[in-house]
Amino acid sequence: MIVKVVYLIVFFAIMLAVGIASRKHATNVNDFVLGGRSVGPWLTAFAYGTSYFSAVVFVGYAGQFGYKYGLSATWIGIGNAVIGSLIAWVVLGRRTRVMSKHLQAATMPDYFGKRYNSNALRVTASAIAFIFLIPYTASVYNGLSRLFGMAFDIPYAVCVIAMAVLTGVYVILGGYMATAINDFIQGIIMLGGIVAVIAAVLEGQGGFIEAVKSLAQLESDVPLTLGQPGAFTSFFGPDPLNLLGVVILTSLGTWGLPQMVHKFYAIKDEKSIRSGTIISTFFAIVVAGGCYFLGGFGRLFDTEAIHNADGSVIYDAIIPSMLSTLPDILVGIVIVLVLSASMSTLSSLVLTSSSTLTLDVIKGNIIKEMSEKKQVLCMRILLVFFIAISVVLALDPPTFIAQLMGISWGALAGAFLAPFLYGLYWKKVTRASVWASFIVGVGITVSNIFLKYIASPINAGAIAMVAGLFIVPIVSLITPKMKESEVDAIFNCLEEKVLVSKRKSIEE
């Protein structure tokens, strides 16, 4: 217990010290929200990765999908690395940075407002972001609290409140720069921690070969496999179609999440984008691939502790049950690992929500004139407000973590992904198509909560995202276009000439 407490004290002290030291980088809106658009590749890549993977992934998703799909759940981590990191950086990174700076857009709703010349779109996008980031935040608390309860026997409410206060303090003090620096530190902990945990868990099962052998002997309870053994160690697992839905939601979804895309707004330069692409992909392979690979062995730890009285599986209890067999020193590492993942995600979420409400709703709509100082103060106040709401929701959470995250990601990415992506590359996107994407993305996700016409909220989110990719171009072809002069003025930033060294280009 002493070892675990020391780990936490050191961790908390470092986070607070970074927040205090970063105060000088949070004196105006550009610095507080974007770090002055001068954040390097390592900080940006780690900020992207740590915002991507939280306790929701480590505890909720790794446990649930590892139990359902066995070792084939590793495909989710591979999808996260290739689609959610590598391709996302290649497709979105440069254009997002160039166009967001040209439009002077600090948030995703601000981008919608200026790209499509519509204040109504900006306000609506801000409302969608604020509403659906709250359940995501609550899911982060929920996942962390289960591990704290296992390691320290601390009440759930105490875990939630302590984490919320600590995160709030360093984000309020240092803004985006404090978040980015702490994300880098937390990312290093996550990389080392996940490798150590996988090694220890497999060693406890007699090594990798023995663990796979034991898993292969289990019979699948999925009807598709007809009860045959070996399904949990097969290439695509017992349920490939639903596995594909999870890959799409958790990988493609990042392209439309405000807190993820925001990282591209703040990156420093071209070199940082190239380096950041490699770093971010490596990070995702180790962390996401490692989490889902570890979860794939979850059925080997099937005890009464992970079942309700009616025999149903408590998915969020699988990973904590697995880790409870580890030595105290490793449990301490796991706690800091998941705390790092959770706090980095939480800090990104609260900063995104507060900046969106301040810059896209309050400024210019509720309060016509706001000085830089008042805008920063307003964001800090809203940070507290957002954290308080998410804490209240987290104290009375729904049944399991993945449900919350699936709803949040489905609504946000379903609404935002298509109009954001097409808006970067295609001049003919219309305002009507953006409204259609907002309606369909939120509509599918929310209606499915009540009507349940799609069995899995994960698949509902994936369908909402894919639907937007078809709806935006179709609606754009049949609805009134924006003025050509307006669109040309926006895209002219991509034609601006720049001078580069021979090291970067061989052109004369």
GIKABEL-V439898 format. One record per backbone hydrogen bond with DSSP energy under -0.5 kcal/mol. NH is the residue of the N-H (numbers start at 0). CO is the residue of the C=O. Records with the same first field share a line. If there is no record, write none. Layout:
NH: CO + CO
//
This chain:
4: 0
5: 1
6: 2
7: 3
8: 4
9: 5
10: 6
11: 7
12: 8
13: 9
14: 10
15: 11
16: 12
17: 13
18: 14
19: 15
20: 16
21: 17
22: 19
24: 21
25: 22
31: 27
32: 28
33: 29
34: 30
35: 29
36: 33
37: 34
38: 265
43: 39
44: 40
45: 41
46: 42
47: 43
48: 44
49: 45
50: 46
51: 47
52: 48
53: 51
56: 53
57: 53
58: 54
59: 54
60: 55
61: 56
62: 58
63: 59
64: 60
65: 60 + 61
66: 62
67: 63
68: 64
69: 65
70: 231
71: 68
72: 69
73: 70
74: 71
75: 72
76: 72
77: 73
78: 74
79: 75
80: 76
81: 77
82: 78
83: 78
85: 80
86: 81
87: 82
88: 84
89: 85
90: 86
91: 87
92: 87 + 88
93: 88
95: 91
96: 92
97: 93
98: 94
99: 95
100: 96
101: 97
102: 98
103: 100
104: 99
110: 106
111: 107
112: 108
113: 109
114: 110
115: 111
117: 112
121: 117
122: 118
123: 119
124: 120
125: 121
126: 122
127: 123
128: 124
129: 125
130: 126
131: 127
132: 128
133: 129
134: 130
135: 131
136: 132
137: 133
138: 134
139: 135
140: 136
141: 137
142: 138
143: 139
144: 140
145: 141
146: 142
147: 143
148: 144
149: 145
150: 146
151: 147
152: 147 + 148
153: 147
158: 154
159: 155
160: 156
161: 157
162: 158
163: 159
164: 160
165: 161
166: 162
167: 163
168: 164
169: 165
170: 166
171: 167
172: 168
173: 169
174: 170
175: 31
176: 173
177: 173
178: 174
179: 175
180: 176
181: 177
182: 178
183: 179
184: 180
185: 181
186: 182
187: 183
188: 184
189: 185
190: 186
191: 187
192: 188
193: 189
194: 190
195: 191
196: 192
197: 193
198: 194
199: 195
200: 196
201: 197
202: 198
203: 199
204: 200 + 201
205: 202
206: 201
210: 206
211: 207
212: 208
213: 209
214: 210
215: 211
216: 212
217: 214
219: 227
224: 221
225: 222
226: 221
227: 224
229: 215 + 217
230: 227
232: 229
233: 230
242: 238
243: 239
244: 240
245: 241
246: 242
247: 243
248: 244
249: 245
250: 246
251: 247
252: 247 + 248
253: 250
254: 251
255: 252
256: 253
257: 255
259: 256
260: 256
261: 257
262: 259
263: 260
264: 260 + 261
265: 261
266: 262
267: 38
272: 268
273: 269
274: 270
275: 271
276: 272
277: 273
278: 274
279: 275
280: 276
281: 277
282: 278
283: 279
284: 280
285: 281
286: 282
287: 283
288: 283
289: 285
290: 286
291: 287
292: 288
293: 289
294: 290
295: 291
296: 293
297: 294
299: 296
300: 297
301: 298
302: 300
305: 302
306: 303
307: 311
310: 307
313: 305
314: 312
316: 313
317: 314
318: 314
319: 315
320: 316
321: 317
322: 318
323: 319
324: 321
325: 322
330: 326
331: 327
332: 328
333: 329
334: 330
335: 331
336: 332
337: 333
338: 334
339: 335
340: 336
341: 337
342: 338
343: 339
344: 340
345: 341
346: 342
347: 343
348: 344
349: 345
350: 346
351: 347
352: 348
353: 349
354: 350
355: 351
356: 352
357: 353
358: 354
359: 355
360: 355 + 356
361: 356
362: 357
363: 366
364: 361
365: 360 + 361
366: 361
367: 365
369: 367
374: 370
375: 371
376: 372
377: 373
378: 374
379: 375
380: 376
381: 377
382: 378
383: 379
384: 380
385: 381
386: 382
387: 383
388: 384
389: 385
390: 386
391: 387
392: 388
393: 389
394: 390
395: 392
396: 393
402: 399
403: 399 + 400
404: 400
405: 401
406: 402
407: 403
408: 404
409: 405
410: 406
411: 407
412: 408
413: 408 + 409
414: 410
415: 411
416: 412
419: 415
420: 416
421: 417
422: 418
423: 419 + 420
424: 420 + 421
425: 421
426: 424
428: 425
433: 429
434: 430
435: 431
436: 432
437: 433
438: 434
439: 435
440: 436
441: 437
442: 438
443: 439
444: 440
445: 441
446: 442
447: 443
448: 444 + 445
449: 445
450: 446
451: 447
454: 452
459: 455
460: 456
461: 457
462: 458
463: 459
464: 460
465: 461
466: 462
467: 463
468: 464
469: 465 + 466
470: 466
471: 467
473: 469
474: 470
475: 471
476: 472
477: 473 + 474
478: 474
486: 482
487: 483
488: 484
489: 485
490: 486
491: 487
492: 489
493: 490
494: 491
495: 491 + 492
503: 500
504: 500
//
